[in-house]
Amino acid sequence: MSIAIGILFTTGVYLVLSKSLLRIILGTSIISHGANLLIITMGGLKTGGPALLGQGIVSFMDPLPQALILTAIVINFAMTAFLMVLAYRSYADLGTDNIELLRGSDDE
């Protein structure tokens, strides 16, 4: 599991460091998926009892990591959608998605 998390973080950082705006957006999304996988792994991959305790139940699962992951997935989806619209608008207005060309120069 740690190898998969490392691969996701490595791929995400590689994409974030590129010059294309679309790759940067995909890189942040992949890093978010790696963080979600890390949280769920650190929460423990237990099988067994339900999250709610009752009489006679000895083993149970912690529902907090699952709730955090569900919230993070929704936030990641909203952020990715916002960034995709922002990238589309910048490409439509400026005609490029290259970060260095979008930055402009100080000479102008």
N, C-alpha and C positions, 0 to 999 in steps of 0.2 A: 504494500500500500504506500509505503514511503517513497518507493521508486516512482510510482505513478504520480504522486504529489510533486516530486522533484521535476519530473518531465513536464508537468503542466506549468509549474512556475518558470522553468527554463524557457519553454516555448513562449509563454506570455511575455517574459522580459525581452526576449529576442524580438518579438513583434512590436512591443512598445518602443524599442529603440530604433525602429525603421523610420523612413521618411514619409511613408504613405499614411494618410489620415485613417483610411479604412483598416489598415493593419494595426494601427494603434488602438482603435476601438475593439477589434477582435482580440488583441493582446490583453486589454483590461478585462474583457469578459472571460478569457481563459484563466487569468490570474484569480478572478473571483471564483471560478469553478474549483481551482486548486485550493483556495482558502476554505470553501465549503467542504471539500473532501477532507481537509485537515481537521476541521472542527468536528465532523462526524466521526473521524477516526479517533481523535482525542477523547471524545465522549464515550467511547467504548462500543465495540461491535458485539453486543450481547444478544443472545437469543433466549427467549424464555417468556417470563411472566409479563403481564400487562403493565402499563405505566401507572395505573391507579392501584393503590393498596386496599386490601380488604382483609377480612378475617381469614387467617390460615395461609396467607400468601407470604412466602419468605423471599423469593427473588422477584425483582422488578426492574424495569428499564427506566432510565432517566429521560424524561420527555423534553428537557431544556435544550439539548443540542439539536433535536429534530425541529423544535420551534424556531430556533435561531437560523437553521438552514432554510426553512420554509420562508422566513422573512427575508433572508439574504437573496434567495432566488427571485422573489418578487421585486426587490430593489434593483437587482442586477438587470432584470428584464426591462424595467422602466428606464434605467440609466442607459442601457444599450440602445433602446428605441429613441431616446432623446438625442444621444450622440449620433445615431445614424441620420436622423432628420437634420441635425446641425451640419453634418458632413455633406449631405445632399444639397442643402442650401448654400454652403460655401462653395461647393463645386459648381453649382448652377450660376452663382453670381460671379465667381472669380475664374472659373474655367480650369482649375487645377486642384489636386488633393495633396500636392507635395508641400510638406511642412516648411521647408526652407523658402519656397516661393511665396507661401502664404504669409511668412514672417515679414517679407518686404526688406528694403534696405534703408539705411539711414541717410543715403545720399539724396533721396527724393524730397 
